[in-house]
């Protein structure tokens, strides 16, 4: 099933298409106005955030940034996608921590493969 509010560019215009490849998803995501998650062929529109969600994520970012200063840990916000090859899934987490250098998926610079910690705010 595809849950999206925009038509993915460069994809078949068949409205009944319900499964996409990771490459089709990535091509759509490069120009999409809103973000989508990908899970084993499904493209799912991500809901908008709230003031409380944003405040919690910002507070966690500041606090973790303070705790991780002067270490080899790198903190990232939701601008980068986590790719989970074992589940054929890509998602934008609220925060993630990587130990050392990020390991990117192939030649991509927007998909990280090696998060040590993933934080998702559920409010």
C-alpha positions, 0 to 999 in steps of 0.5 A: 500500500502507498500512503502519499499525498504527492505523485512520485516523479519518474514512477509509473502512473499506474494508480494501482501500483502498491510496491516500489523499489528502494531506488524508486523511493529514493528518487521520489524522496529527493524532490518530495515536499514532505517526508516519507518512510519506506518499508519493504516496498511501501511508501508511507507519508510521515505525519507532521510534528507538534510543538511538544514533539519539537520541544522534546526533540530539541531538548534531547538534542541539546542535552545529548550534544552537551553529554557527547562533547569531546567524544567520538560520538556524532549526533544527527537530527532528522535531516538524515535517513537511517537505512536498515538493510535487514528490514529493507526500511528507511526512516527519519529518526528524531535523533541518532548517534553514531560512534566515529564516522558515519557509514553511508549507504553506497554513494548516498550521503543522506542514508546512514547505516551505522547508528548506535542510538536511535531516538524517536519522540512519540508525542 
